[in-house]
Amino acid sequence: MAHPKRKTSKTRRDKRRTHYKATAPTLATCQNCNATIQYHRVCPECGHYKGKPAIEQDITV
Protein backbone atom coordinates (compact mmCIF):
# COMPACT_ATOMS: atom_id res chain seq x y z
CA MET A 1 0.00 0.00 0.00
CA ALA A 2 1.27 3.44 -0.87
CA HIS A 3 1.34 6.04 1.89
CA PRO A 4 1.36 9.81 1.43
CA LYS A 5 4.69 11.45 2.17
CA ARG A 6 3.12 14.75 3.22
CA LYS A 7 -0.25 15.77 4.64
CA THR A 8 -2.64 17.13 2.01
CA SER A 9 -3.46 20.71 2.93
CA LYS A 10 -7.05 21.92 3.31
CA THR A 11 -6.61 24.27 0.35
CA ARG A 12 -5.37 21.52 -1.97
CA ARG A 13 -8.11 19.16 -0.80
CA ASP A 14 -10.82 21.78 -1.31
CA LYS A 15 -9.50 22.73 -4.75
CA ARG A 16 -9.87 19.12 -5.80
CA ARG A 17 -13.47 19.04 -4.55
CA THR A 18 -14.68 22.19 -6.32
CA HIS A 19 -16.38 20.20 -9.08
CA TYR A 20 -18.45 18.05 -6.69
CA LYS A 21 -21.69 19.98 -6.76
CA ALA A 22 -25.34 19.28 -7.28
CA THR A 23 -26.94 20.36 -10.54
CA ALA A 24 -30.58 21.29 -11.04
CA PRO A 25 -32.52 18.71 -13.08
CA THR A 26 -33.45 19.66 -16.63
CA LEU A 27 -37.18 20.24 -16.88
CA ALA A 28 -39.57 19.88 -19.79
CA THR A 29 -43.30 20.26 -20.33
CA CYS A 30 -45.63 17.32 -20.83
CA GLN A 31 -46.96 17.14 -24.39
CA ASN A 32 -50.35 16.00 -23.14
CA CYS A 33 -51.18 18.19 -20.12
CA ASN A 34 -48.39 20.86 -20.17
CA ALA A 35 -47.25 19.97 -16.64
CA THR A 36 -43.59 20.49 -15.76
CA ILE A 37 -41.72 17.15 -15.66
CA GLN A 38 -38.15 15.85 -15.69
CA TYR A 39 -36.75 14.55 -18.96
CA HIS A 40 -37.14 10.78 -19.58
CA ARG A 41 -39.81 10.41 -16.89
CA VAL A 42 -43.50 9.53 -17.05
CA CYS A 43 -45.71 12.53 -16.28
CA PRO A 44 -47.05 12.16 -12.73
CA GLU A 45 -50.12 14.24 -13.59
CA CYS A 46 -51.50 12.34 -16.60
CA GLY A 47 -49.30 9.23 -16.93
CA HIS A 48 -48.10 9.98 -20.47
CA TYR A 49 -44.57 9.58 -21.86
CA LYS A 50 -43.62 11.18 -25.20
CA GLY A 51 -47.28 11.93 -25.90
CA LYS A 52 -48.43 8.31 -25.42
CA PRO A 53 -50.19 6.79 -22.40
CA ALA A 54 -47.66 4.87 -20.32
CA ILE A 55 -49.46 4.09 -17.08
CA GLU A 56 -53.08 4.02 -15.96
CA GLN A 57 -53.97 6.82 -13.56
CA ASP A 58 -56.50 6.37 -10.74
CA ILE A 59 -59.01 9.19 -10.95
CA THR A 60 -60.28 9.64 -7.41
CA VAL A 61 -61.81 12.96 -6.52
Phi and psi in radians as a Rosetta constraint file:
Dihedral C 1 N 2 CA 2 C 2 CIRCULARHARMONIC -1.438 0.35
Dihedral N 2 CA 2 C 2 N 3 CIRCULARHARMONIC 2.492 0.35
Dihedral C 2 N 3 CA 3 C 3 CIRCULARHARMONIC -2.124 0.35
Dihedral N 3 CA 3 C 3 N 4 CIRCULARHARMONIC 2.470 0.35
Dihedral C 3 N 4 CA 4 C 4 CIRCULARHARMONIC -1.179 0.35
Dihedral N 4 CA 4 C 4 N 5 CIRCULARHARMONIC 2.443 0.35
Dihedral C 4 N 5 CA 5 C 5 CIRCULARHARMONIC -1.402 0.35
Dihedral N 5 CA 5 C 5 N 6 CIRCULARHARMONIC -0.547 0.35
Dihedral C 5 N 6 CA 6 C 6 CIRCULARHARMONIC -2.276 0.35
Dihedral N 6 CA 6 C 6 N 7 CIRCULARHARMONIC 2.711 0.35
Dihedral C 6 N 7 CA 7 C 7 CIRCULARHARMONIC -1.233 0.35
Dihedral N 7 CA 7 C 7 N 8 CIRCULARHARMONIC 2.380 0.35
Dihedral C 7 N 8 CA 8 C 8 CIRCULARHARMONIC -1.343 0.35
Dihedral N 8 CA 8 C 8 N 9 CIRCULARHARMONIC 2.179 0.35
Dihedral C 8 N 9 CA 9 C 9 CIRCULARHARMONIC -1.230 0.35
Dihedral N 9 CA 9 C 9 N 10 CIRCULARHARMONIC 2.801 0.35
Dihedral C 9 N 10 CA 10 C 10 CIRCULARHARMONIC -1.099 0.35
Dihedral N 10 CA 10 C 10 N 11 CIRCULARHARMONIC -0.642 0.35
Dihedral C 10 N 11 CA 11 C 11 CIRCULARHARMONIC -1.139 0.35
Dihedral N 11 CA 11 C 11 N 12 CIRCULARHARMONIC -0.814 0.35
Dihedral C 11 N 12 CA 12 C 12 CIRCULARHARMONIC -1.143 0.35
Dihedral N 12 CA 12 C 12 N 13 CIRCULARHARMONIC -0.710 0.35
Dihedral C 12 N 13 CA 13 C 13 CIRCULARHARMONIC -1.089 0.35
Dihedral N 13 CA 13 C 13 N 14 CIRCULARHARMONIC -0.795 0.35
Dihedral C 13 N 14 CA 14 C 14 CIRCULARHARMONIC -1.213 0.35
Dihedral N 14 CA 14 C 14 N 15 CIRCULARHARMONIC -0.577 0.35
Dihedral C 14 N 15 CA 15 C 15 CIRCULARHARMONIC -1.120 0.35
Dihedral N 15 CA 15 C 15 N 16 CIRCULARHARMONIC -0.625 0.35
Dihedral C 15 N 16 CA 16 C 16 CIRCULARHARMONIC -1.202 0.35
Dihedral N 16 CA 16 C 16 N 17 CIRCULARHARMONIC -0.533 0.35
Dihedral C 16 N 17 CA 17 C 17 CIRCULARHARMONIC -1.598 0.35
Dihedral N 17 CA 17 C 17 N 18 CIRCULARHARMONIC 0.126 0.35
Dihedral C 17 N 18 CA 18 C 18 CIRCULARHARMONIC -1.155 0.35
Dihedral N 18 CA 18 C 18 N 19 CIRCULARHARMONIC -0.406 0.35
Dihedral C 18 N 19 CA 19 C 19 CIRCULARHARMONIC -1.588 0.35
Dihedral N 19 CA 19 C 19 N 20 CIRCULARHARMONIC -0.069 0.35
Dihedral C 19 N 20 CA 20 C 20 CIRCULARHARMONIC -1.489 0.35
Dihedral N 20 CA 20 C 20 N 21 CIRCULARHARMONIC 1.577 0.35
Dihedral C 20 N 21 CA 21 C 21 CIRCULARHARMONIC -2.496 0.35
Dihedral N 21 CA 21 C 21 N 22 CIRCULARHARMONIC 2.699 0.35
Dihedral C 21 N 22 CA 22 C 22 CIRCULARHARMONIC -1.391 0.35
Dihedral N 22 CA 22 C 22 N 23 CIRCULARHARMONIC 2.510 0.35
Dihedral C 22 N 23 CA 23 C 23 CIRCULARHARMONIC -2.016 0.35
Dihedral N 23 CA 23 C 23 N 24 CIRCULARHARMONIC 2.582 0.35
Dihedral C 23 N 24 CA 24 C 24 CIRCULARHARMONIC -1.261 0.35
Dihedral N 24 CA 24 C 24 N 25 CIRCULARHARMONIC 2.428 0.35
Dihedral C 24 N 25 CA 25 C 25 CIRCULARHARMONIC -1.197 0.35
Dihedral N 25 CA 25 C 25 N 26 CIRCULARHARMONIC 2.562 0.35
Dihedral C 25 N 26 CA 26 C 26 CIRCULARHARMONIC -1.338 0.35
Dihedral N 26 CA 26 C 26 N 27 CIRCULARHARMONIC 2.256 0.35
Dihedral C 26 N 27 CA 27 C 27 CIRCULARHARMONIC -1.901 0.35
Dihedral N 27 CA 27 C 27 N 28 CIRCULARHARMONIC 2.636 0.35
Dihedral C 27 N 28 CA 28 C 28 CIRCULARHARMONIC -2.373 0.35
Dihedral N 28 CA 28 C 28 N 29 CIRCULARHARMONIC 3.059 0.35
Dihedral C 28 N 29 CA 29 C 29 CIRCULARHARMONIC -1.937 0.35
Dihedral N 29 CA 29 C 29 N 30 CIRCULARHARMONIC 2.471 0.35
Dihedral C 29 N 30 CA 30 C 30 CIRCULARHARMONIC -1.170 0.35
Dihedral N 30 CA 30 C 30 N 31 CIRCULARHARMONIC 2.378 0.35
Dihedral C 30 N 31 CA 31 C 31 CIRCULARHARMONIC -1.273 0.35
Dihedral N 31 CA 31 C 31 N 32 CIRCULARHARMONIC -0.333 0.35
Dihedral C 31 N 32 CA 32 C 32 CIRCULARHARMONIC -1.613 0.35
Dihedral N 32 CA 32 C 32 N 33 CIRCULARHARMONIC -0.856 0.35
Dihedral C 32 N 33 CA 33 C 33 CIRCULARHARMONIC -2.080 0.35
Dihedral N 33 CA 33 C 33 N 34 CIRCULARHARMONIC 0.026 0.35
Dihedral C 33 N 34 CA 34 C 34 CIRCULARHARMONIC 1.075 0.35
Dihedral N 34 CA 34 C 34 N 35 CIRCULARHARMONIC 0.443 0.35
Dihedral C 34 N 35 CA 35 C 35 CIRCULARHARMONIC -1.404 0.35
Dihedral N 35 CA 35 C 35 N 36 CIRCULARHARMONIC 2.691 0.35
Dihedral C 35 N 36 CA 36 C 36 CIRCULARHARMONIC -1.441 0.35
Dihedral N 36 CA 36 C 36 N 37 CIRCULARHARMONIC 2.194 0.35
Dihedral C 36 N 37 CA 37 C 37 CIRCULARHARMONIC -2.371 0.35
Dihedral N 37 CA 37 C 37 N 38 CIRCULARHARMONIC 2.874 0.35
Dihedral C 37 N 38 CA 38 C 38 CIRCULARHARMONIC -1.411 0.35
Dihedral N 38 CA 38 C 38 N 39 CIRCULARHARMONIC 2.663 0.35
Dihedral C 38 N 39 CA 39 C 39 CIRCULARHARMONIC -1.073 0.35
Dihedral N 39 CA 39 C 39 N 40 CIRCULARHARMONIC 2.562 0.35
Dihedral C 39 N 40 CA 40 C 40 CIRCULARHARMONIC 1.052 0.35
Dihedral N 40 CA 40 C 40 N 41 CIRCULARHARMONIC 0.599 0.35
Dihedral C 40 N 41 CA 41 C 41 CIRCULARHARMONIC -2.288 0.35
Dihedral N 41 CA 41 C 41 N 42 CIRCULARHARMONIC 2.621 0.35
Dihedral C 41 N 42 CA 42 C 42 CIRCULARHARMONIC -1.276 0.35
Dihedral N 42 CA 42 C 42 N 43 CIRCULARHARMONIC 2.437 0.35
Dihedral C 42 N 43 CA 43 C 43 CIRCULARHARMONIC -1.159 0.35
Dihedral N 43 CA 43 C 43 N 44 CIRCULARHARMONIC 2.171 0.35
Dihedral C 43 N 44 CA 44 C 44 CIRCULARHARMONIC -1.264 0.35
Dihedral N 44 CA 44 C 44 N 45 CIRCULARHARMONIC -0.334 0.35
Dihedral C 44 N 45 CA 45 C 45 CIRCULARHARMONIC -1.372 0.35
Dihedral N 45 CA 45 C 45 N 46 CIRCULARHARMONIC -0.849 0.35
Dihedral C 45 N 46 CA 46 C 46 CIRCULARHARMONIC -2.048 0.35
Dihedral N 46 CA 46 C 46 N 47 CIRCULARHARMONIC -0.211 0.35
Dihedral C 46 N 47 CA 47 C 47 CIRCULARHARMONIC 1.402 0.35
Dihedral N 47 CA 47 C 47 N 48 CIRCULARHARMONIC 0.338 0.35
Dihedral C 47 N 48 CA 48 C 48 CIRCULARHARMONIC -1.728 0.35
Dihedral N 48 CA 48 C 48 N 49 CIRCULARHARMONIC 2.654 0.35
Dihedral C 48 N 49 CA 49 C 49 CIRCULARHARMONIC -2.389 0.35
Dihedral N 49 CA 49 C 49 N 50 CIRCULARHARMONIC 2.130 0.35
Dihedral C 49 N 50 CA 50 C 50 CIRCULARHARMONIC 0.973 0.35
Dihedral N 50 CA 50 C 50 N 51 CIRCULARHARMONIC 0.685 0.35
Dihedral C 50 N 51 CA 51 C 51 CIRCULARHARMONIC 1.418 0.35
Dihedral N 51 CA 51 C 51 N 52 CIRCULARHARMONIC 0.011 0.35
Dihedral C 51 N 52 CA 52 C 52 CIRCULARHARMONIC -2.057 0.35
Dihedral N 52 CA 52 C 52 N 53 CIRCULARHARMONIC 2.559 0.35
Dihedral C 52 N 53 CA 53 C 53 CIRCULARHARMONIC -1.159 0.35
Dihedral N 53 CA 53 C 53 N 54 CIRCULARHARMONIC 2.260 0.35
Dihedral C 53 N 54 CA 54 C 54 CIRCULARHARMONIC -1.916 0.35
Dihedral N 54 CA 54 C 54 N 55 CIRCULARHARMONIC -0.703 0.35
Dihedral C 54 N 55 CA 55 C 55 CIRCULARHARMONIC -2.351 0.35
Dihedral N 55 CA 55 C 55 N 56 CIRCULARHARMONIC 2.675 0.35
Dihedral C 55 N 56 CA 56 C 56 CIRCULARHARMONIC -1.397 0.35
Dihedral N 56 CA 56 C 56 N 57 CIRCULARHARMONIC 2.346 0.35
Dihedral C 56 N 57 CA 57 C 57 CIRCULARHARMONIC -1.799 0.35
Dihedral N 57 CA 57 C 57 N 58 CIRCULARHARMONIC 2.365 0.35
Dihedral C 57 N 58 CA 58 C 58 CIRCULARHARMONIC -1.379 0.35
Dihedral N 58 CA 58 C 58 N 59 CIRCULARHARMONIC 2.168 0.35
Dihedral C 58 N 59 CA 59 C 59 CIRCULARHARMONIC -1.784 0.35
Dihedral N 59 CA 59 C 59 N 60 CIRCULARHARMONIC 1.638 0.35
Dihedral C 59 N 60 CA 60 C 60 CIRCULARHARMONIC -2.083 0.35
Dihedral N 60 CA 60 C 60 N 61 CIRCULARHARMONIC 2.113 0.35
